[in-house]
């Protein structure tokens, strides 16, 4: 049975719990891989630059293959996709425990584990969006906080495992832990919503399928439910409907802004500790700055999600997102003048809070732009767009440090990149609002009704004197218009 809308509770909280565990097993484990770097350097006799590529490959593979996770989730099952991802990630970590070279780790710990994480991450996040509407931001805040909480707990545990069982034993145990992704996948019970129009029976009713093909498809679906034969036109229509959001102006602007945002946020996590050490902060205090950032990140996830679910802010979640991104950009701009530990502590609090805030709102804003039915595919594309900036920005920032002999240029570039991302979304929102105001005033002046596409483009304009048959014809001709 199809649900009229997201239930906003019930089994949805189990979906949140499952997504929370997925973020621990994917994002938190990815962050903890850097703990192995010293062991890898000592064992293989390689420098930090070559060893650091392992972390970059894991992050890049996770984001680059995110659309593949969405594809499997949409066409097979979210449960199957996450379970398969858990098996691949666990296999990658277990094979890494037998590594004899860095190249071996590039493939097993980098590519294979990253691919497994990709199959789990975006489908799990998309499932939360299907189960929640009114409490969506809060649900995402709880689910996404698994990254910070997992890092806070796993980091000392992984260090203890390395001391007790060596890096090989620690990777083997971590591979067993990541198998919990299969349990998370089992929790992801699918839900059918009325707005989801991608099911086979509904396709049979569309006008693009000829009557003869409708009868054949119905007959074959009755005779053999396991084997469905689709026409070429039907398959093309399915593929197009799944990714038609790519041509929406709102999503195009969001995609460009995500590229700049991802470029700006990545170098800070890599170079905050080296920068703190360069200005005279002790090793213990520099590590404490990262701990503060991680803990406050969790608070930002949950509290900002709860706040943006309030009635006064729910309609303005888009502006809350760009405000959070802009604040992180400002923090990066001021970082070069903060050269003492008492000044760096407030920076960690502020940057960590707003980092958690906008991470929570990424899937919420994406859902507001494309709708719930396309959320899984859209999130796959959004996280795919993170891949190249995540791979490129740390080396570029390091090159700027080597060239200028200072961290100033790197942090300024990161700050301006995030501010540009926020400004781009702001101007796009203002332009859309001005366009709507102009259309309303035009309608009032001419006394006409405008039939408008959901992305704001005028589809057809008719006078108020149209009879009912004409209106019904226009309604049948386009499914995505709204009568204003």
N, C-alpha and C positions, 0 to 999 in steps of 0.2 A: 504494500500500500504506500501511496505517495503522501508525504507530509506537506501540509499547506505552507509551512515555514520551518526554520530551524527550531528545535525544541527548547533551546536555551537552558539546558539542565538535563536531569536524568542520566542516561548513559553518556551524555556529553562530557560529564566530569571525569569519566573513565578515559575518554578520548584525550582530555587535557592531561591526565596522569600519564597516559601512554606517550604523548608528545613530549612531556617533561622528561621522561626517561630516555626518549630518542635524542633530545638535545644534550643530555648528559653523555650518552654513549657516542655521540658524533662530535659536537663542537667542543665539549670539555676534554674528551680524549685527544682531539686534534691539538688543543692548547698544551696538553701534558706531554706531547711528543717532544717538545723542545727540551724537556728535562733529560732526555736521552742524549742530547747533543755532545756533552762533555765525554760521555762514555764512548760514543761513536768516534769522536776525534782521537781519543787515546787508543782505542782498539785498532782502528784502520789507519792511523797516522795521517789524517787529512786535516786541512785548515777549516776554519769556521765557514768560509764562503761556500765551499763544496758541500759541507754537511747541512748548511741552512736550506739548501735546495729541497731537502726531504719535506720540510714543513710547507714550503711554497707549493710543491707538487700535490701534497694532500689537499691543501686549501683549494688550489686551482681545479683539481680533478673533481672535488665535491661540488663546486659551483658550476663547472663546465658541463658536467653530466646531469645536472639537475633536470633539464627537459626530458632526459631519458627516464628519470624516475617518475615524472608526471605522465609520460606516455604509457608506461607499464601500469601505473595506477588507474589511468582512464580506460584502457582497453582490456586489461586483465582483471586486476583487483589491487586495491591499496594494501590489503593484508598480504597478498603474494609478493608484491613489490618490496615491502619492508622486510619480510622474512628472507627473501632472496638477498637483499642488501646486507642484512645481518650476517648471513652465511659468508658472503664475499668479504666483508670487512674482517670478520673473525679469521677467515682463511689467510687474508693478507698479513694480519698481525702474527699468526702462528708461523707462517712461512718466514717472516722477518726474523723470528728468533733463531733461525738456522742460517742467517745471512753470512756470506764470506766476503762481501765487498759492498761499497756504497752503491754501485750500480744495481746490485741485488735489492737493496733497500729502496732505491728509486722506484723499482717496479712493484715490489710486494707491499711495502709500507706506504709508498706514495700513490701509485696508480691503482692497485687492486683495492686497498683499503679506502682510498678516496672515492672510487666508483661505488663501493658498497655503501658508504655514507650518503652518496648522492641519491641512491635508490630509496633511502629512508627519510631524508631530511624534508624535502619539499612536499611529498605526499602526506606525511604526518602533520605538517603545519596546515596544509589545505583542509584536512579532515576537521580540524578545530573550527575553521571558518564555516564548514557545512553544518555544524551542530549549534553554532551560536550566532546571534544577531544583536540582541539588546545588550548582552554582556560580553560581546566579542573582544573588546580591548582588554578587559580584565582576564578573560580566559587565555588570551595570547600572552599577557604579562606573566601569568603563572607558568604557562608552558615554556616560554622562552627563558625564564629565570633558571632553568636547568643548566644552561651554559655556565653562568656565574657560580651557582651553588656546586655544580659538579667539579669545576676547576678548583674551588676553595677546598673541597674534600679530597679530590683525587690527587692533587699535587703532592701533598706530604705522604699519601699512601704509596704513590708510584716511587717516590724517593726512597721510602722504606723498603719497598720490594726490590729495588736495584741494589741496595746495601745488603739485603739478606740473600737474594737469589741471582745476582748479577743482572745485566741488562737483558740477557737472553731469557732468563726465567721470568723477569718482569713482563716482557712482551708476550710470553706464553700465557701468563695469568691474565693479562689485559685482553688477549684474544678470547679467552673463556668468558670474561666479563662482558665483552661486546656481543656475545651470543644472546644476551638479554634482549637485543633488538628483535629477535624472533618472537619473544613473549609480547613485546610492544606491538608487533604486527598483528598478533592474534586478538588484541584488544580493539583494533580499528574496524568495528562493525560498520558496514556501509549503510548509508541512509539515502533514500530517494526523495528528492524535493520536486514540487510541481514545476518549478522554474527550470529544472534540468531537462532539456529537450533533446537529449542525445540518445534516447533509448530506441530500440528497434521498432516496437509497435507504433511509436509516434512518427518515425520516419516513413512508415508505410502509408501514413495518411497525408503526406505532403504532396503538393501538386506536381513536383518535379518528377515523380515516379509515374510512368504510364499505367493505365488501368490493367493492362495485360500483365505487366511486371508485378503489380500489386497482388494480383490473384496468384501468380506463380510463387512469389515470396511467402505469402500466407500459407499456401499449400505445403511448401517445403519446410516452413517453420513448424507446421503441425506434424508432418511426417517424421522430421528429423530435427529435434530441438538442439542437438549438439553441433549440427552442421548448417550454417546459415550462408546462403549464396546471395551476395549483394551485386547489384548492377554497378557499372563503372560510374554512372552519374551519382548513385547513392554514396559510393565511397568518396568521391570527390567532395560531395556536399558535407559528409561527415568531417573530413579533414579540414575543410574550409571553416565550418562552424566552430570547430575546436580552437582555431587560432585566428578567427576573424577580428579579435580584439587588437591584433598587431597594427591594424590600420586606424584604430581610434586615436584621434589627436591627443586626448588626455593620456593614453598609455604611452604614446611616443614621447611626450614631454617627461613623463615619469621615468621612462627608460633612460633618457639622456641624463636626467638629474641623478639617477642611481649610479651611473658610470663615474660621475665626478665625486659623489658622496663616498663610494667605495674606494676611490683613489685617495681621498683625503683622510679617511679614518684608519687605514692600515698601518702607515709608518709610525704613528704614535705608539702603538702597542709594541713595536719592535725597538724603538729608539728612546723611549722614556727613561729606562734604567741606564743605558749608556750616557744619555745627556745628564742625568742626575749625578752620575759618577764624575763626569767631566767638570762639573761646577763645584766639586768638593764634598758632595754628599757621601756618607759611608755606604758600604755594601748592604748593611742591615737596613738602613733607612731607605735606600733605593728599592729594595725588595718590599719594604713596607708600603711604599707608594703604589706598587702594583697590587698588593693585597687590598688596599683601600679602594682602588679603582674597581677591582673585581667584586667586592662586597657591595659597594654603592651601585654598581651596575645592576645587581639583583633588586635592590630597593627601587631603582628607576624602572625596571621591568614591571613590577607589581603595582607600585603607587601611581605611575603615570597611566598605566592601563586602567586602573580603577577611576582615576580622575576623568579621563576622556570618555568614560562610559556614563558620566553624570549628564543629566538633561541639558545643563547649560553649555557643556563643551562637546556633546556628541555630534552636533551638526558642524563643528569646527575642528574635527580631528585632522583634516588635511592641513590646516594652519598650525595645529599643535605639532604635527610631524616636521614641517619646514622650520618651525621655531626651534625645535630640539636640534635639528641638523645645523642651523645657523649658530646656535649657542656653542656647539662643539667646535665649529669653525673659528669663532671668536676666541675660544680658549686656546686653540693652537696658535693664533696670532700673538697672544700675550705671553705664551710660554717662554720665548727667548729672553724676556726681561725678568723672569722668575728664576733667580739663581741661588736661592737659599731654601733649605728644607722647610721652614715654617711657611714659605710662600708656595712651595710645591704641593703641600698637603691640601689647601683649598682647591688647587687646580685639579688634583685627583678626584676630590669630591664632586666638583662641578662637571668635569668631563665624563666621569663614570656615570653620574646620574642621567645626563642627557643622552649618553651613548645607549644606556639601557632603555631610555624612553623611545628613541626613534627606531631601535631594533624591534621593539614591541609593535610599533605602529606600521612597519613596512607591510606585513600581510593585511592589516586593517585597511590601509590606504589603497592597496592593490585591489582588495575586494570592493571598495567603494567605487573604483574606477571601472572595473571590468564586470562586476557582478559575481555572485557566488558560483554560478554554473561553470564559469571559466576560470575559477580561482586556482585550481591545481595547475593548469597549463600556464597561466600567467605567472604564478610564483616560480615555476620552473624557468621561465624566461628571465624573470627578475634576478634570481640567484645565479643564473648563467651569466648575466651581465656583470656580476661581482668578480668573475674568474680572472679576466685579464688585468683589471686594476690591482687585485690582490697579488697577482704574480709579478707585475711590473713595478708597482709603487715602492716597495722596500729597496730593490736594487737602485732605482732612480734616486731615492732619498740618500742612500749610501754613497752614490757617485757625487751628489752635491756636497755631502760632508767631506769627502776626500778632496774635492776640487777647491772648496772655499775654506776648509779648515774649521768650519763652524756648523752648528746645527740650525742656525737661523734660517737659511734659505729653505731647508727641508720643511721646517715647521710652518713657514710663511706660505709655501706652495700648498701644503696640506690644508691650512686654514682657508686660503682663498678658494681652493677647490670646493670645499664644503659650503662656503658662503655662496659661491656661484650656483651650486646645486639648489640651495634654499631659495635664492633670488629668482632662479629660473621658474621654479614651481609657483612662487608668489606672483610673478608677472603673468604667468599662464592663467592662474586663478582669477586675477583681476580682469584680464582680457575676456575670459569667459563670462564673468559677471557683467561687464560692460555690454557685451554682445546680447546677453539675455535682456538687460534693461532696454537696449535699443529695440529689440524685437517686440517687447511688450508695448513700448511707446508707439511703435509703428502699427501694431495691431489696434491699439486704442484710437489712433488717429484715423485709420482707414476703415475701421469697423469690420475687419475681416478676421477669419480664424486661420491660424497657421498650423499646419501639421509638420512637426519638427522631429528629426531623428534624435536619438538619445545622446549623440555626441554634439548636438547643437546645430547641425546643418539643416537648412530648410528643405524638406522633401517635396512639399506641394502646398500651394496656397489657394484656398477656395473662399467664396463669399458665404456669409451667414445664411443665404437663401438656398443653399444646396438641399436637395431633398434627401430622404432617408436612404434610398437606393444608392445614390452616389457616395454617401458617407460609408455605407457598408462595403461598397466596391473598393474604396480607398483603404478601409481597415483590412480587407482581405489581401490587398496588394502589398502592404508592408506591415510587418509584425512588430517593428520597433519604434513606432511613432507615438508621440504623446500629444494629446489635444490641448492646445493652449488658447 
